[in-house]
Amino acid sequence: MDLDLNLVRGFVVTAETLHFGRAASRMGTSQQALSKRIARLESLLDVRLFERTAGTRLTPAGERFLPAAREALSAGERAVAAARGDTPAVRIDVWGHLYAPLRTVAEVAQALDVQVEPGPGRDWPSVAQALSRGDTDLGFGRAHPLPTKSTAGLAERVVRLEPVDALVGPYHPLAGSAALRPAELRDSTLCCPAELDRLDFLRQFADAFGVARWQDGPNLGLEHLVRHVQADPACFTLFPADAPLPGHASLRSIPLVDPTPLYAWSVIWRSSPRHPLLDAVLDGFARTGGARRWLDYRPGRDWLPDADLARLRPGPLG
């Protein structure tokens, strides 16, 4: 059977929205025309792909068809690009914006003969969904455990382990320290840039080093975070050592030692279908990371959450 990719595209968009009206709007067509496409596809396949009573949902056949349908669309796009001699851009969604993930992507992109199109992701769960749908090619940020269903078919490589400093204001009792052990912060209050249950790294740091007090809340941006730390002598936060800070001269960024906590940055991608330039991009991260010693890790000297230690070898997520 020859599949019409226009019919397949209508199915995929409808499966992602589970709403014929919204899917039709997204495709720039009428709901009636989209319904006819889906009916035609179901007739060709001789299976029912959607249940249309009490809302729209996928049938078991539709659930089985969806991953292959996405692969078919991706293969079609690659075929068109190859025929035209186009070099496909690599779309990279980044998250963890307070910690400036684009500075790492930029270092790698400058050394690549590949067009990179970075875009903002809201957070790791939303980027995982975008990858699974095929709405982006790669993700870059810090991955933490998600439900297995959310990461099915995704693979990961840790590409940078970045030391973090303790950021304190001028009146913090430890502001004059040249370096600190993480355990010395146990009597301080951890100031979090968002709700702590969404900040896996900070939560595990607090548990590992006995920090019992914290303040969290909505993510109001880096400027708000550092002003709060600057004003409250009891507070500290953690910040990647190489990330740029706003120009607050009174802030102290103090290295953490014995051990040094490391923040793990990862590249995430779909295992299948693989983007034709994926290996070139991964090689670029490896070459840049090797030159900059981004993956230096020594047990005893450094600290990583257990889940991050398990991710140091490339492989499937979950």
C-alpha positions as CSV (number, residue, x, y, z in Angstrom):
1,M,0.0,0.0,0.0
2,D,1.2,3.5,-0.9
3,L,0.6,5.9,2.0
4,D,-0.3,9.5,1.2
5,L,1.8,11.6,3.6
6,N,-0.8,14.3,3.6
7,L,-3.3,11.9,5.1
8,V,-0.6,10.7,7.6
9,R,0.1,14.3,8.6
10,G,-3.6,14.9,9.3
11,F,-3.6,11.8,11.5
12,V,-0.4,12.9,13.5
13,V,-1.7,16.4,14.1
14,T,-5.1,15.1,15.2
15,A,-3.4,12.5,17.5
16,E,-1.3,15.3,19.1
17,T,-4.3,17.6,19.8
18,L,-7.0,15.0,20.2
19,H,-9.4,17.7,18.9
20,F,-10.4,17.8,15.2
21,G,-11.1,21.6,15.4
22,R,-7.8,22.5,16.8
23,A,-6.0,20.1,14.5
24,A,-7.7,21.6,11.4
25,S,-6.8,25.1,12.6
26,R,-3.2,24.1,13.0
27,M,-3.1,22.6,9.5
28,G,-4.8,25.6,7.9
29,T,-7.8,23.6,6.7
30,S,-11.4,23.0,7.6
31,Q,-12.6,20.5,10.2
32,Q,-14.7,18.8,7.5
33,A,-11.7,18.4,5.2
34,L,-9.6,17.0,8.0
35,S,-12.3,14.5,8.9
36,K,-12.4,13.3,5.3
37,R,-8.6,12.8,5.3
38,I,-8.8,10.7,8.5
39,A,-11.7,8.7,7.2
40,R,-9.8,8.1,3.9
41,L,-6.7,6.9,5.9
42,E,-8.8,4.6,8.1
43,S,-10.4,3.2,4.9
44,L,-7.0,2.5,3.3
45,L,-5.6,0.9,6.5
46,D,-8.9,-0.9,7.2
47,V,-8.7,0.0,10.9
48,R,-10.3,2.6,13.1
49,L,-7.7,5.1,14.4
50,F,-9.8,7.3,16.6
51,E,-12.8,6.8,18.9
52,R,-15.1,9.8,18.4
53,T,-17.6,9.3,21.2
54,A,-17.2,11.2,24.5
55,G,-14.3,13.2,23.0
56,T,-11.6,12.1,20.7
57,R,-9.0,9.5,21.6
58,L,-6.8,7.0,19.9
59,T,-7.8,3.4,19.4
60,P,-5.2,0.7,20.1
61,A,-4.5,0.6,16.4
62,G,-4.0,4.4,16.4
63,E,-1.6,4.1,19.4
64,R,0.4,1.5,17.4
65,F,0.3,3.6,14.2
66,L,1.4,6.9,15.7
67,P,5.2,6.3,16.2
68,A,5.5,4.8,12.7
69,A,3.5,7.7,11.3
70,R,5.9,10.2,12.8
71,E,8.8,8.3,11.4
72,A,7.2,8.4,7.9
73,L,6.7,12.1,8.0
74,S,10.3,12.7,9.2
75,A,11.6,10.4,6.4
76,G,9.6,12.3,3.9
77,E,11.1,15.6,5.0
78,R,14.6,14.2,4.8
79,A,13.9,12.9,1.3
80,V,12.7,16.3,0.1
81,A,15.8,18.0,1.6
82,A,18.1,15.4,0.0
83,A,16.5,15.9,-3.4
84,R,16.8,19.6,-3.2
85,G,20.4,19.5,-1.9
86,D,19.3,21.3,1.2
87,T,21.3,20.9,4.4
88,P,18.8,20.3,7.1
89,A,19.1,22.5,10.2
90,V,19.3,20.9,13.6
91,R,16.6,22.2,16.0
92,I,17.8,22.2,19.6
93,D,15.3,23.1,22.4
94,V,17.1,24.2,25.6
95,W,15.8,24.6,29.1
96,G,17.2,25.7,32.5
97,H,17.4,29.3,31.3
98,L,18.6,30.8,34.6
99,Y,21.8,28.8,34.2
100,A,22.3,30.1,30.6
101,P,22.4,26.8,28.6
102,L,22.9,28.6,25.3
103,R,26.5,29.5,26.2
104,T,27.4,25.8,26.0
105,V,25.4,25.2,22.8
106,A,27.0,28.3,21.3
107,E,30.6,27.1,22.0
108,V,29.8,23.8,20.2
109,A,27.8,25.4,17.3
110,Q,30.8,27.7,16.5
111,A,32.9,24.7,15.8
112,L,30.4,22.9,13.6
113,D,29.7,22.9,9.9
114,V,26.1,22.4,10.7
115,Q,23.3,24.9,10.9
116,V,21.8,24.9,14.4
117,E,18.5,26.5,15.3
118,P,18.2,26.8,19.1
119,G,14.8,27.4,20.6
120,P,13.5,27.9,24.2
121,G,11.9,25.0,26.0
122,R,9.7,25.6,29.0
123,D,11.3,22.7,31.0
124,W,12.5,19.2,30.7
125,P,9.1,17.5,30.6
126,S,7.9,19.8,27.8
127,V,11.1,19.3,25.8
128,A,10.7,15.5,26.2
129,Q,7.2,15.8,24.8
130,A,8.4,17.9,21.9
131,L,11.1,15.3,21.1
132,S,8.7,12.5,21.2
133,R,6.3,14.3,18.8
134,G,9.2,15.2,16.4
135,D,8.7,18.9,17.0
136,T,12.4,19.3,17.7
137,D,15.5,17.3,16.9
138,L,17.6,17.6,20.1
139,G,17.2,18.8,23.6
140,F,19.8,20.4,25.8
141,G,19.6,21.0,29.5
142,R,19.7,19.0,32.8
143,A,17.6,15.8,32.7
144,H,16.1,14.4,35.8
145,P,13.9,11.3,36.3
146,L,10.5,11.4,34.6
147,P,7.9,8.7,34.2
148,T,9.2,6.0,31.8
149,K,6.3,6.6,29.4
150,S,7.5,10.3,29.0
151,T,11.0,9.2,27.9
152,A,10.2,6.1,25.9
153,G,12.3,6.2,22.7
154,L,14.6,8.9,23.9
155,A,18.4,8.6,24.4
156,E,20.8,10.8,26.3
157,R,24.4,11.7,26.5
158,V,25.9,13.8,29.4
159,V,28.2,16.4,27.7
160,R,29.2,18.7,30.5
161,L,29.7,18.5,34.2
162,E,29.9,22.1,35.5
163,P,31.1,23.0,39.0
164,V,28.7,25.1,41.0
165,D,29.5,27.9,43.4
166,A,27.6,29.1,46.4
167,L,26.2,32.5,45.8
168,V,25.7,34.7,48.9
169,G,25.0,38.3,49.7
170,P,27.5,40.7,51.4
171,Y,26.0,40.2,54.9
172,H,25.9,36.4,54.8
173,P,28.1,35.0,57.8
174,L,30.3,33.1,55.3
175,A,30.6,35.9,52.7
176,G,34.3,36.4,53.5
177,S,35.3,32.7,52.8
178,A,37.7,31.9,50.0
179,A,36.1,28.5,49.5
180,L,33.4,26.5,51.3
181,R,32.6,22.9,51.9
182,P,28.9,22.1,51.1
183,A,28.2,20.9,54.6
184,E,29.1,24.4,55.9
185,L,25.9,25.7,54.4
186,R,23.6,23.5,56.5
187,D,22.7,26.4,58.8
188,S,21.8,28.7,55.8
189,T,18.6,28.9,53.8
190,L,18.6,27.6,50.3
191,C,17.0,30.2,48.0
192,C,15.4,28.4,45.0
193,P,14.7,30.0,41.6
194,A,11.4,28.0,41.3
195,E,9.4,25.4,43.4
196,L,11.8,23.0,45.0
197,D,9.8,19.9,43.7
198,R,10.7,21.0,40.2
199,L,14.4,21.5,41.0
200,D,15.9,18.0,41.2
201,F,19.5,19.1,41.5
202,L,18.9,21.6,44.4
203,R,16.6,19.1,46.2
204,Q,19.3,16.4,46.1
205,F,22.0,18.8,47.2
206,A,19.9,19.8,50.2
207,D,19.3,16.2,51.1
208,A,22.9,15.2,50.7
209,F,24.5,18.0,52.7
210,G,21.8,18.5,55.4
211,V,20.4,21.8,54.3
212,A,17.0,21.8,56.1
213,R,15.7,25.2,55.3
214,W,14.8,26.6,51.9
215,Q,12.7,29.3,50.3
216,D,11.0,28.6,46.9
217,G,8.3,30.1,44.7
218,P,7.5,30.9,41.1
219,N,10.3,31.5,38.7
220,L,10.5,35.3,38.4
221,G,13.9,35.3,36.6
222,L,17.6,35.6,37.5
223,E,17.4,39.3,38.5
224,H,14.8,38.5,41.1
225,L,16.8,35.6,42.5
226,V,20.0,37.4,42.9
227,R,18.3,40.5,44.5
228,H,16.7,38.2,47.0
229,V,20.0,36.5,47.9
230,Q,21.7,39.9,48.1
231,A,19.1,41.3,50.5
232,D,18.7,38.3,52.9
233,P,21.8,37.5,55.0
234,A,20.6,34.0,55.8
235,C,20.2,32.9,52.1
236,F,22.4,31.3,49.5
237,T,21.8,29.7,46.2
238,L,23.8,27.5,43.9
239,F,25.0,28.8,40.5
240,P,27.2,27.3,37.8
241,A,30.7,28.6,38.1
242,D,30.9,29.7,34.4
243,A,27.4,31.2,34.0
244,P,27.2,35.0,33.7
245,L,25.6,36.9,36.6
246,P,24.0,40.3,36.6
247,G,26.3,43.1,37.7
248,H,25.8,43.1,41.4
249,A,29.2,44.0,42.8
250,S,28.3,43.0,46.4
251,L,27.4,39.4,45.6
252,R,29.9,36.8,46.5
253,S,30.4,33.7,44.3
254,I,32.3,31.2,46.5
255,P,33.8,28.0,45.1
256,L,32.6,24.8,46.8
257,V,35.1,22.1,47.6
258,D,35.5,18.8,49.4
259,P,33.4,17.8,47.4
260,T,32.7,20.1,44.5
261,P,29.1,19.7,43.3
262,L,28.8,19.2,39.5
263,Y,25.7,20.2,37.5
264,A,25.2,17.7,34.6
265,W,24.2,19.1,31.2
266,S,22.8,16.5,28.7
267,V,21.9,16.2,25.0
268,I,18.7,14.3,24.4
269,W,17.4,12.9,21.1
270,R,15.0,10.4,19.6
271,S,16.5,7.0,19.2
272,S,14.4,6.5,16.0
273,P,14.3,8.1,13.5
274,R,17.8,9.7,14.0
275,H,18.4,13.1,12.5
276,P,20.9,12.7,9.7
277,L,23.2,15.3,11.3
278,L,22.9,13.9,14.9
279,D,26.3,12.2,14.8
280,A,28.0,15.3,13.6
281,V,26.5,17.3,16.4
282,L,27.3,14.7,19.1
283,D,30.9,14.6,17.8
284,G,31.0,18.4,18.1
285,F,30.0,18.2,21.7
286,A,32.6,15.5,22.3
287,R,35.4,17.5,20.7
288,T,34.6,20.8,22.4
289,G,34.0,19.0,25.7
290,G,37.4,17.2,25.4
291,A,39.2,20.4,24.7
292,R,37.5,22.2,27.6
293,R,37.6,19.2,30.0
294,W,33.9,19.4,30.4
295,L,33.6,15.8,31.6
296,D,36.3,15.8,34.3
297,Y,34.9,13.8,37.3
298,R,36.9,12.4,40.2
299,P,35.1,10.4,42.9
300,G,35.8,11.9,46.3
301,R,36.8,15.2,44.9
302,D,33.5,15.8,43.2
303,W,29.8,15.2,44.0
304,L,27.0,14.1,41.6
305,P,23.5,12.9,42.4
306,D,23.3,9.1,42.0
307,A,20.9,9.5,39.0
308,D,23.5,11.7,37.3
309,L,26.3,9.2,37.9
310,A,24.2,6.5,36.2
311,R,23.9,8.8,33.2
312,L,27.6,9.3,32.5
313,R,27.4,6.4,30.0
314,P,25.3,7.2,26.8
315,G,22.1,5.2,26.5
316,P,18.3,5.2,26.6
317,L,16.5,7.2,29.2
318,G,14.2,5.7,31.8
